[in-house]
Amino acid sequence: MIAPEQILNGALRVLHVAGYTTRNWTIRDEVSRKQINDLWEAIHEIPTLLKRWRPDAEVELKMYLREYNEKWPAPNLMTIYEQGQTEE
């Protein structure tokens, strides 16, 4: 079972932002490898969660996003996820 459309939209927005943010970070020296690693640690399970959706999957997804947000101010993954849910 795949994730509901609203959740899918939010999660795909997070992946999109993480992708271009990481790409942009590679041309700057101000971002640590630790931050890049933490970002990808937070999002690497998203595709699997979306593809194998279960009742508690959104709780797990949000847990990963919050863990990143507790360490780093940007990008704010929870805000991106919530905004992505309302986009068409």
VOPAGU-2260 file (C-alpha; in pm, 1 decimal, decimal comma):
REM VOPAGU-2260
SITE   aa  ch    i         X         Y         Z
SITE  MET   A    0       0,0       0,0       0,0
SITE  ILE   A    1     130,5     344,8     -93,8
SITE  ALA   A    2     100,7     655,3     125,2
SITE  PRO   A    3    -206,4     878,1      94,7
SITE  GLU   A    4    -170,7    1160,3    -158,5
SITE  GLN   A    5    -138,8    1441,9      96,9
SITE  ILE   A    6     142,9    1262,1     280,1
SITE  LEU   A    7     305,1    1165,4     -47,5
SITE  ASN   A    8     303,8    1530,9    -157,4
SITE  GLY   A    9     465,5    1647,7     167,0
SITE  ALA   A   10     729,1    1376,5     170,1
SITE  LEU   A   11     819,6    1426,4    -195,2
SITE  ARG   A   12     860,2    1797,8    -128,2
SITE  VAL   A   13    1105,5    1715,5     152,0
SITE  LEU   A   14    1305,1    1489,7     -81,7
SITE  HIS   A   15    1308,0    1756,8    -351,7
SITE  VAL   A   16    1432,5    2028,3    -115,6
SITE  ALA   A   17    1691,2    1793,9      38,5
SITE  GLY   A   18    1822,2    1709,9    -307,0
SITE  TYR   A   19    1872,8    2064,1    -430,4
SITE  THR   A   20    1993,0    2184,4     -89,7
SITE  THR   A   21    2260,9    1916,2     -79,1
SITE  ARG   A   22    2361,5    1997,9    -435,7
SITE  ASN   A   23    2398,8    2365,1    -343,1
SITE  TRP   A   24    2596,4    2278,0     -29,9
SITE  THR   A   25    2857,6    2094,5    -236,7
SITE  ILE   A   26    2978,8    2424,8    -383,2
SITE  ARG   A   27    3017,7    2595,7     -43,2
SITE  ASP   A   28    3264,7    2534,7     234,9
SITE  GLU   A   29    3037,4    2659,3     516,1
SITE  VAL   A   30    2835,7    2338,0     548,3
SITE  SER   A   31    2980,9    2047,5     739,9
SITE  ARG   A   32    2979,9    1688,3     628,2
SITE  LYS   A   33    2802,8    1616,6     956,6
SITE  GLN   A   34    2505,0    1830,7     855,2
SITE  ILE   A   35    2485,8    1667,5     513,2
SITE  ASN   A   36    2503,0    1324,6     676,3
SITE  ASP   A   37    2234,0    1416,3     928,7
SITE  LEU   A   38    2007,5    1541,2     650,4
SITE  TRP   A   39    2037,8    1218,3     455,2
SITE  GLU   A   40    2006,1    1011,8     770,6
SITE  ALA   A   41    1671,4    1184,4     825,8
SITE  ILE   A   42    1536,0    1124,7     476,4
SITE  HIS   A   43    1684,2     798,7     351,1
SITE  GLU   A   44    1390,3     590,1     479,3
SITE  ILE   A   45    1121,4     810,8     323,9
SITE  PRO   A   46    1091,0     619,5      -7,0
SITE  THR   A   47    1048,4     288,5     176,1
SITE  LEU   A   48     790,6     435,1     413,4
SITE  LEU   A   49     591,4     580,2     123,7
SITE  LYS   A   50     594,7     255,8     -67,9
SITE  ARG   A   51     508,2      31,0     226,7
SITE  TRP   A   52     261,4     252,7     405,6
SITE  ARG   A   53     116,3     138,2     736,9
SITE  PRO   A   54     -94,0     309,4    1006,0
SITE  ASP   A   55     204,3     430,2    1212,5
SITE  ALA   A   56     430,0     528,3     920,0
SITE  GLU   A   57     362,9     900,8     943,2
SITE  VAL   A   58     467,6     898,3    1309,1
SITE  GLU   A   59     798,5     742,0    1205,7
SITE  LEU   A   60     844,4     982,9     915,7
SITE  LYS   A   61     785,8    1285,6    1139,4
SITE  MET   A   62    1024,3    1143,9    1399,5
SITE  TYR   A   63    1306,7    1145,1    1143,0
SITE  LEU   A   64    1224,5    1499,8    1033,2
SITE  ARG   A   65    1211,8    1626,9    1391,6
SITE  GLU   A   66    1543,4    1461,3    1478,8
SITE  TYR   A   67    1710,1    1659,5    1202,4
SITE  ASN   A   68    1534,3    1982,4    1305,9
SITE  GLU   A   69    1659,1    1941,1    1663,1
SITE  LYS   A   70    2018,7    1944,3    1536,0
SITE  TRP   A   71    2007,5    2199,0    1254,2
SITE  PRO   A   72    1807,7    2517,6    1186,8
SITE  ALA   A   73    1781,0    2467,9     812,3
SITE  PRO   A   74    1629,7    2331,9     608,8
SITE  ASN   A   75    1332,1    2295,2     841,0
SITE  LEU   A   76    1209,0    1954,1     727,7
SITE  MET   A   77     884,9    1957,5     929,0
SITE  THR   A   78     780,9    2292,7     783,6
SITE  ILE   A   79     867,5    2176,1     432,9
SITE  TYR   A   80     667,7    1855,7     487,9
SITE  GLU   A   81     363,2    2042,1     617,6
SITE  GLN   A   82     375,0    2302,5     339,2
SITE  GLY   A   83     413,8    2029,9      78,4
SITE  GLN   A   84      96,5    1863,4     198,9
SITE  THR   A   85    -108,1    2166,0      98,1
SITE  GLU   A   86      50,3    2213,3    -244,0
SITE  GLU   A   87    -117,7    2084,4    -555,2
